[in-house]
Every structure is written in structure tokens, then in C-alpha cells.
Amino acid sequence: MADDDDYAQSRAGMLAEITALVIFNTGRLGKAALDRRVLDALSEVPRHEFVPSELRLCAYADSPLPIGCGKTISQPFIVAVMTDLLGPQAADRVLEIGTGMGYQTAILSRLVRHVYTVELIELLALAARQRLSRLGCRNVTQRVANGHQGWPEQAPFDKILVSAAPQEVPPALIEQLAPGGRLVLPAGPPEHQVLLVLDKAADGTLKRREVFGVRFSLLEDSAPR
């Protein structure tokens, strides 16, 4: 089995492609470069550890990849952009909805104080737990549950990131977002999903920004049988 050093060139190529795509999307993103901390986290987390073994050679291509249970790991550019839009700070408590295999979780864990992550599918949650433990991500707490409901017992959260798309923004997530907090998620019907940034003011009002069209797995209410 190849070790992490064998993927260094592929990871560098991934970062170069992300950098170029950010420049291309400057008008939509409102900036020509991502936060250096976000790029550093992407360079540190071995994406090949979060895909099925038969897809490891494709791990650093800028493409979503299947991870089982009808789900995918998001393309690196989208992971980078969503992480940057979230504006993670070292003292933040972050709620992640849609753990998947744990790649986004691992990146967040390097940027914030604690990550609370919710996954509906128990098989994926177990796979993520094993990978995150192996990589030493100790500031992560996991739960198998319906992501539409968030994690009320641990609320409020400074930031919330959703890695699957509901048709409408779940009210529970807005309620669990702290004043001054930010929620980043894809939302909308399958053919018209949009990446959204919602900022919650001190008085509870929301400012909404649409970034660009995306295509995500649906945020489901119950685990597939």
C-alpha cells in the first residue's frame, strides 16, 4: 500500500487546481485567493484516506467520488470554497451536517476548537470514526442522527456547515446558530441547488448570499434501507 508521501505530488496538483479555479471564480466568490489556513489544512489532510481503496489513485482529482450508500465525497474545490466561506476561527464550535467518510470533518478539525458532526447513515459514521481516530482528530464528537434536526443539546454553534442539500434551509439549524454566526450549505431542488451563506445578526435576523449553482447528495430524513 502506498504511504502518504506517495501522494504528495498529487495533493500539490490538487491545490494548484483549486487556486486556479478560485481565480476563475473571483467574481462569484468576491476574492481571488482562499484563506491561507484553509489551504494549509487541505495540504495536511490526506484525501486518499477518505475514499474507498480502489479509488485512491483518483483521490486528488477535482471530482466528487462515490463512498458507498449512494453518497459521494465532494470535489476538493467545493470543499475548499465552503470551508473558506464558513470563515472558521480557532475558538469556534462548529456543527457539521453530513459527516460522510469524514474528509470535511478532518479539515475543520484543524481550523476550529471543536467539531460536532452528524451523519444519518451508521455505516458511513463508523467508517468516518475509524479514519478520524487514525489521523488523530481528537476535537471531534460524532452522532448518528437526522441532520435536519441539528444537535440541539450542543447548541448554539458559532458556525454550521452542511455537506448535503435540503430543499429548504432547516429551521432547526437557523435556531441553533449563535448570534453573529454563519451557516454555509447547498439548498434547493436537485436540478437547481445553490450554495448559500447565511449570516445571523445579533437580533436574529438573517443575511442571505447566493454564491453559485452546485450539485450535492440530498439531505435525507431517514437512512436508506
N, C-alpha and C positions, 0 to 999 in steps of 0.2 A: 504494500500500500504506500502511495506517495505521501510524504510528510509535508508540513506547511511550507517549507522553503521551496518545494517544487512548484508551488502555485504563486510565488512572489511576482513573477513577470506577468502572469495573467491578471493578478489583482492590480498591478500598476497600470495595465492596459484598461481595466475597468474604470479606474479613477480618471484616467486621461479622457475616456469617452464621456464620463459624467461631466467633467469640466467643460468639454466642448458642447455638450447638449445644454448645459446651463447658459453658456454664452449665446447659443442659438435661441434660447427661450427667455432672454433678458427682458423683453417687453412684457411677457406674461408674469414673470417672477418678480420684476421690479428690481433686479440686481443681476450682476454679471458673474458673481462668484459666490459659492456657498461658504458658510462659516468654517474656519479652519478646524475647529474642534469636531465638527461633523465629518469632515474629510478624514481627519486623523482616526476617528472611530471606525469609519469604513475601511481604512487601511489596516486596522488592527484585527477586525473580526473576520475569521476565515469562513467565507460564504460556503465553501465546499463542504464544511461540516454540517450544513443545514439543508442539504439536498440528498436525495437517495444516492447510494453509492454508484449506481450505474449512470448517473448524470453528473458526476463530479468533474469530468472534463469540460462540461458546459457551464460550470458554476459561475464563472466570471463574465459570461456573455451578458449583454444588456437585454435580457429577456426574462419574462416570467417562466418558471419551471414547475412541473407537477410535483406535488409532495405526497400524493395519496388522498383518499377520501374525497375526491373531486375538488381538491383545493390546490392552490399554487403559492409559491414564494414569489413576491413581487419583483419586477425588474429593478436592478440596482439604482437606476436613475430616479425612479419613483420613490424608492426607499430614502434616497439621499434628499430629494426635494421635500418630502413630507417631514423628515427629521429636521431639516433646516427651517421649514415653515413653523414647526412647533416652537422653535426658539428655546430649546432645553437649557436650563441653568443648573448649576451644580447642587443647589439646595432644593430643587423641585421634587415633589412627589407626583409621579406620572401614572395614569391609568392607560393601559393598552388593551384594546378590544381586538381579539383575533390573534392569538399567540402563534398559530401555525406551528412551524418547526422551531421558532424562537430566534430567527435571524434579526428581525427588527428589535426584539426584546434585548438581545445581546448588545446591539448598538446603543440603545437607550441607556442600558445599564452602565455604560462607560461615560455617560454625559450628565446623569442626574443622581440624586441621593437615593431614591428607591423607585422601583418599577413594580406596579401591581398589574398582573396580566391575566386576562380572562380568555379561555378557549372553550367552545361548546363541545368539541369532539375529543373524547377522552384519549383516544389513541394518539392523536396529534399532541395533546397536552403532555402525555407520558414521554413521547419522543423529544419534545422540547425540554422537558425537565432533565433528561439524561444529557443532552447536549450542553445546556446551560451549566449544569453541575461540572461537566468535564472541562469547561472553559473557565471555571472559577467565578461565575457571575453570582455573587453572594447577596447582592442587594435586590433580588427579585423574589416576589411572592406570587405564586400561581393559584388559579382557581378554575375548576371546570364548571361552567355556568352559562346561562343565556346572556350574551353580550349586550342585548338591548336594555337589560336592567342595570348595567354597570356593576359597581361594587359599593353599595350604599354604606356598608359597615366601615369602610375605609375612607369614605369621602369626608371633606372635599379634597379635590385634586388640583394642583397647580396647572397641570396640562393633561389633556386626554388625546390619544391618537387611536384612530380606528382603522384597522387593516382589512376590512371587508365593508361592502356597501349596503346600507339600508336604503329603502326608497325615500324615507324621510328621516331627519335627524331625530334620534330617540330622545324624548323629553327627559328621561332619567339621566342621560349624560349631561344635558344642559344644567339640570338641577345639581348634579354632583360636581360641576366645575366651580372652583372658587372664584369670587370676585377678583378681577384682574387676570383671570386665567384664559387659556386658549385651547380650543378644540379643533383638531385637523382630521378631516375624514372625507372619503368619497361618498356621494349620495345621489340618488335618483334612480329612475327605471333603468334596466340593464342596457338599453341602447342609448341612453342619454345621461350617463353618470358624469358628475362634475366634482373635481377636487375643491373642497371648501375649507376656509379658515374662518372660525367664529371666535371673536374676542368678547369676553364678558366684562362689562364695566362694573364699577363699584356698586352702582344702583341696580345691577342685574340685567340691564339692557344689553342686547347683542349687536355687534357689528359684524356683518357677513361679507366675505370676499370670495368670489369665484376665481379660481386660478386657471384651470384648463380641463378639457374633457379627459376622462380616464375610463378604464375597464377593469373592474375588480370582481372577485367572487362575491356572491350575495352574503349579507349578514343574516343568517338564518335564526329562526326562533327555536328550532328543535334539531337535534342531531340526526343526520341521515341514518336510515336503518340498513 
